[in-house]
Amino acid sequence: MIHSTTARVCVIGAGCSGITAVKNLLQVGLTNVVCYEKGNQIGGNWVYSPQIGHSSVFSSTHIISSKNLSQFADYPMPADYPDYPSHKQLLTYFQNYAHHFGVDKHIRFNTSVVSAQPINNNRWQIRLADNSTEEFDYLLVASGHHWNPRMPHYPGNFEGQLLHSHEFKTTEPFKDQRVLVIGGGNSACDCAVETSRVSSFTAISMRRGYYIVPKFMLGGLPTDVLNQRMLWVPEWLRGKLQKIAYHLIVGDLAQYGLQRPKHSLLEAHTTLNSELLYMLRHGKVAARRDIARFEVKLCIYRWYCRTIRCYYCRYGLSNYVSVFRYLAY
Ligand SMILES: Cc1cc2nc3c(=O)[nH]c(=O)nc-3n(C[C@H](O)[C@H](O)[C@H](O)COP(=O)(O)OP(=O)(O)OC[C@H]3O[C@@H](n4cnc5c(N)ncnc54)[C@H](O)[C@@H]3O)c2cc1C
């Protein structure tokens, strides 16, 4: 609990979490707030760069949570923003927010924090990249986590190019290539849809069933807005209504070549994508099962393995997503 307005507070990171932390600290009367940002501008994940770095957005990223539920309550997004703004619009919005609330004056750009040590009297010593140190009464860490890709491992040897979705920036490298995307989360579905626009063949491999939820549902409402409007409905009934609505709009996922999920709609992190199902039904993306192993540029799926009861794959992908390029399957 912050006990004095003279307390010295350190915030690490000027992404959307860091800037709103600083804004709220200033609003409760703290003045001695320092925000260290290793980059040269506000926005974190939303500062798109064609080079691999902190940001994981690609050139055509749009948010998957709608404008209504993604904006700060006391600083609405501009009225002319669409339901699902682009990464550029989001970046402008965050930078304007920081400027509006005087947050930018507290940020030290191009300053990396390399360590934070607890010291006497419950204080913190912060070491910066130039080896200088600073002391603070409080520390808030808002350094993000999507910048740190974790690569899965599969049995076998893959000789194509292997990328993590963090490295996916534009579709250009995938032109006329055969592409396998692994995963069923938001990044995987985006990668499959985007690469399928230019590739010679794109497949998506999912180890289980995922609900692929369109970005607009009944009444043309953004899905999260519809969900929010239904919060007054008792949970047991809401679940049933959501299932019916999903079935009316999307139908049986097996029709798309996908596995039927074994969980209920909101039991797992939702994958929002209006284009993947369309691409699957247009033959632009092919659905594939879990991967058992690779052989040079050949990918062997667990589905087939199960049939011949030969290879058992116990490797999972967690929530991490990769994009593979391969020549045969
Ligand atoms: C492709 C993609 C799409 C997404 N879409 C949505 C969406 O639609 N809706 C949604 O709610 N969320 C979405 N997310 C989640 C996203 O992570 C959040 O929207 C948001 O960017 C997290 O903000 P953050 O401030 O916590 O972290 P970040 O935006 O990652 O910011 C962290 C900041 O800390 C700085 N930093 C890190 N380490 C240090 C250090 N040692 N010293 C100094 N500075 C440091 C970084 O430079 C960066 O500026 C998406 C994520 C991805 C990858």
PDBQT file of the ligand as one rigid body, heavy atoms in Angstrom, charges set to zero:
ROOT
HETATM    1  C1  LIG A 401      -0.304 -10.251 -31.984  1.00  0.00    +0.000 C 
HETATM    2  C2  LIG A 401      -0.948  -9.869 -30.684  1.00  0.00    +0.000 A 
HETATM    3  C3  LIG A 401      -2.252  -9.409 -30.675  1.00  0.00    +0.000 A 
HETATM    4  C4  LIG A 401      -2.870  -9.062 -29.471  1.00  0.00    +0.000 A 
HETATM    5  N1  LIG A 401      -4.152  -8.612 -29.504  1.00  0.00    +0.000 NA
HETATM    6  C5  LIG A 401      -4.757  -8.260 -28.348  1.00  0.00    +0.000 A 
HETATM    7  C6  LIG A 401      -6.095  -7.772 -28.356  1.00  0.00    +0.000 A 
HETATM    8  O1  LIG A 401      -6.750  -7.716 -29.384  1.00  0.00    +0.000 OA
HETATM    9  N2  LIG A 401      -6.643  -7.407 -27.180  1.00  0.00    +0.000 N 
HETATM   10  C7  LIG A 401      -5.945  -7.490 -25.996  1.00  0.00    +0.000 A 
HETATM   11  O2  LIG A 401      -6.484  -7.125 -24.945  1.00  0.00    +0.000 OA
HETATM   12  N3  LIG A 401      -4.679  -7.955 -25.970  1.00  0.00    +0.000 NA
HETATM   13  C8  LIG A 401      -4.082  -8.341 -27.097  1.00  0.00    +0.000 A 
HETATM   14  N4  LIG A 401      -2.798  -8.799 -27.078  1.00  0.00    +0.000 N 
HETATM   15  C9  LIG A 401      -2.106  -8.891 -25.785  1.00  0.00    +0.000 C 
HETATM   16  C10 LIG A 401      -1.086  -7.748 -25.620  1.00  0.00    +0.000 C 
HETATM   17  O3  LIG A 401       0.046  -8.281 -25.037  1.00  0.00    +0.000 OA
HETATM   18  C11 LIG A 401      -1.628  -6.608 -24.835  1.00  0.00    +0.000 C 
HETATM   19  O4  LIG A 401      -2.577  -5.974 -25.650  1.00  0.00    +0.000 OA
HETATM   20  C12 LIG A 401      -0.639  -5.525 -24.434  1.00  0.00    +0.000 C 
HETATM   21  O5  LIG A 401       0.192  -5.130 -25.484  1.00  0.00    +0.000 OA
HETATM   22  C13 LIG A 401       0.202  -5.907 -23.231  1.00  0.00    +0.000 C 
HETATM   23  O6  LIG A 401       0.744  -4.683 -22.761  1.00  0.00    +0.000 OA
HETATM   24  P1  LIG A 401       1.912  -4.611 -21.730  1.00  0.00    +0.000 P 
HETATM   25  O7  LIG A 401       2.101  -3.150 -21.445  1.00  0.00    +0.000 OA
HETATM   26  O8  LIG A 401       1.641  -5.506 -20.597  1.00  0.00    +0.000 OA
HETATM   27  O9  LIG A 401       3.180  -5.209 -22.479  1.00  0.00    +0.000 OA
HETATM   28  P2  LIG A 401       3.918  -4.682 -23.779  1.00  0.00    +0.000 P 
HETATM   29  O10 LIG A 401       2.972  -4.060 -24.726  1.00  0.00    +0.000 OA
HETATM   30  O11 LIG A 401       4.725  -5.826 -24.253  1.00  0.00    +0.000 OA
HETATM   31  O12 LIG A 401       4.882  -3.535 -23.225  1.00  0.00    +0.000 OA
HETATM   32  C14 LIG A 401       5.989  -3.809 -22.403  1.00  0.00    +0.000 C 
HETATM   33  C15 LIG A 401       6.960  -2.629 -22.483  1.00  0.00    +0.000 C 
HETATM   34  O13 LIG A 401       8.019  -2.845 -21.558  1.00  0.00    +0.000 OA
HETATM   35  C16 LIG A 401       9.257  -2.476 -22.152  1.00  0.00    +0.000 C 
HETATM   36  N5  LIG A 401      10.301  -3.246 -21.487  1.00  0.00    +0.000 N 
HETATM   37  C17 LIG A 401      10.406  -4.605 -21.406  1.00  0.00    +0.000 A 
HETATM   38  N6  LIG A 401      11.481  -4.957 -20.674  1.00  0.00    +0.000 NA
HETATM   39  C18 LIG A 401      12.057  -3.797 -20.274  1.00  0.00    +0.000 A 
HETATM   40  C19 LIG A 401      13.209  -3.503 -19.495  1.00  0.00    +0.000 A 
HETATM   41  N7  LIG A 401      13.979  -4.477 -18.971  1.00  0.00    +0.000 N 
HETATM   42  N8  LIG A 401      13.546  -2.204 -19.285  1.00  0.00    +0.000 NA
HETATM   43  C20 LIG A 401      12.776  -1.210 -19.798  1.00  0.00    +0.000 A 
HETATM   44  N9  LIG A 401      11.672  -1.431 -20.554  1.00  0.00    +0.000 NA
HETATM   45  C21 LIG A 401      11.318  -2.703 -20.785  1.00  0.00    +0.000 A 
HETATM   46  C22 LIG A 401       9.090  -2.850 -23.612  1.00  0.00    +0.000 C 
HETATM   47  O14 LIG A 401       9.993  -2.157 -24.459  1.00  0.00    +0.000 OA
HETATM   48  C23 LIG A 401       7.620  -2.464 -23.859  1.00  0.00    +0.000 C 
HETATM   49  O15 LIG A 401       7.503  -1.142 -24.303  1.00  0.00    +0.000 OA
HETATM   50  C24 LIG A 401      -2.159  -9.169 -28.247  1.00  0.00    +0.000 A 
HETATM   51  C25 LIG A 401      -0.846  -9.656 -28.259  1.00  0.00    +0.000 A 
HETATM   52  C26 LIG A 401      -0.250 -10.003 -29.455  1.00  0.00    +0.000 A 
HETATM   53  C27 LIG A 401       1.156 -10.523 -29.427  1.00  0.00    +0.000 C 
ENDROOT
TORSDOF 0
